[in-house]
Amino acid sequence: MNYLAYTYAEENIHLEAAETLARRALAVKPKDGYILDTMGWILFKRGDLESAVKYLEAAYKANSSESVIVEHLADAYTQKELIEKAVLLYRKAIELETDTKKIESLQQKLTSIETMDVKKSRLPASSDKPTAIRKK
């Protein structure tokens, strides 16, 4: 069940059916990190970021040594603009990963959000907006 649900999520197809399958798998093994990850990833793909993060954090707690679980949580944190948390997790995923192509992909994600964070820090705060010039 979990494998099919995860495959659907990865392909971004049949997400409603994938969620049903993942929920059935969770009913059997509610603390399984891989199943929690699948459920979180499906919810992420469906746009339910709040619920996705809850499942992905539980998956990470259950299995923090699996690079794809770490990456999924980092992706969710990136979407929530929790950049510092995402950076730490992408770095961890890179350390855990053994596949060269996957490491390159993770490095690109890391570089992208680090660049995004630098650009954000250069933006003026809302209180720094220039005030209108008064006429005398």
N, C-alpha and C positions, 0 to 999 in steps of 0.2 A: 504493500500500500504506500509506504513512505517513498519508495523509489519512484513509483509512477507519479505521485503527487509532486515530488521534487523535479522530475523531468518536465512535467507540465509547467511548473513555475519557471524553470530555466528557459523553456521555449516560449514562455509568456502566452500559453494557450490553455483553454479549459480551466481557468483559474477557480471558478466556482466548484467544479468537480474536484479539483486539486485540494481545495480547502476542506471539502467533505471527506476526502480520503485521509488527509492529515489529521482531522479531528477524530476519525475512527482509530487511526494509529495511536494518537495520544490517549485515547480511552484505554488502550491496552498497555501502553508504556508511557505514562504521563511525565516521567523524568528523563526520558531518553533525549540526550543533547541533539542528536541528528534529527529526530522528529520535531523537537522544539524549533530547531533551525529551519526546517522545511516550512513549518506553520508560519514562522516569522517572515520568511522569504516570500511566501505566498501573499501574506498581508501587505508586505512592502510593495510587491508588484501590483496589488489591488489599490494601493494608495492609502491604506489605513496605517499611517506611520506610527501613531501612538501605540496601537496594539502590536504592530510589528516589533517595535523596540522592546516591549515587555517580553515577547517570546524570544527574541534574539538575545536579550540579556540573560534570560534563563538558560538558553542554549550555551552561551558563553560560560556561564557559571558551571554548567554540567560538563563542558568539554572545551576548555580554553586552549588546548594544544592542537586543535584542528584549524588549519589556516583558512579554510573556506568559511567556517563559522565566525572566525575573527573578522574576516573581510566583510561578511554580510552585516555584522553589527557596525563596522566602520562605515559602510555605505549608508546605513540608516542614520547614524550620527551625522554624516555629511549632509544628508537631506534635511535634518533638523537644525543644521548649522551649529552643531556642537563640534567645532573644528578641532579644538585641542584634544578631545577624546578620540576623534576620528584619526588624527595624526598618530597618536600613540598606538592605536589598534592596527593601522596600516603598517607601521614599523614592525609591530609584533608579527603580523601575517607574513611580512617579507622574511623575517627571521625563521619562521616555521616552514615556509614553502620550500620545496626542493626542485620544482619544475621551473626551468629558466624562463620560458615564455610567460608563465604565470607571475613570476617575480617581476618581469618587465612591466606587465599590466598593473600590478600593485604599485610599482614605483611611479608609473604614470599617474595613477590616482593620487598618490601621496604628493607628488610635485604639483599637480593641479590644485589640490586644496590648500597646499602651503602658499602657492601663488595667490589664490583667491583670498586667503587670510591676510596676506601682506597688502593686497589692494584695498581690502576693507579697512585695515588699520590706518591707511593713508587718507581715507575719507574724513571730512570734517564731521564732528558730532553735530547733532541737530541744534544744539545751543551755540554752535560756532557759525551759524548762518549769518551773513551780514545783515544788519538791520537797515531798514529804509532810511534814506537820507532825508532829513527834515528840511523844509524850506523855512527861511527866516522871514 
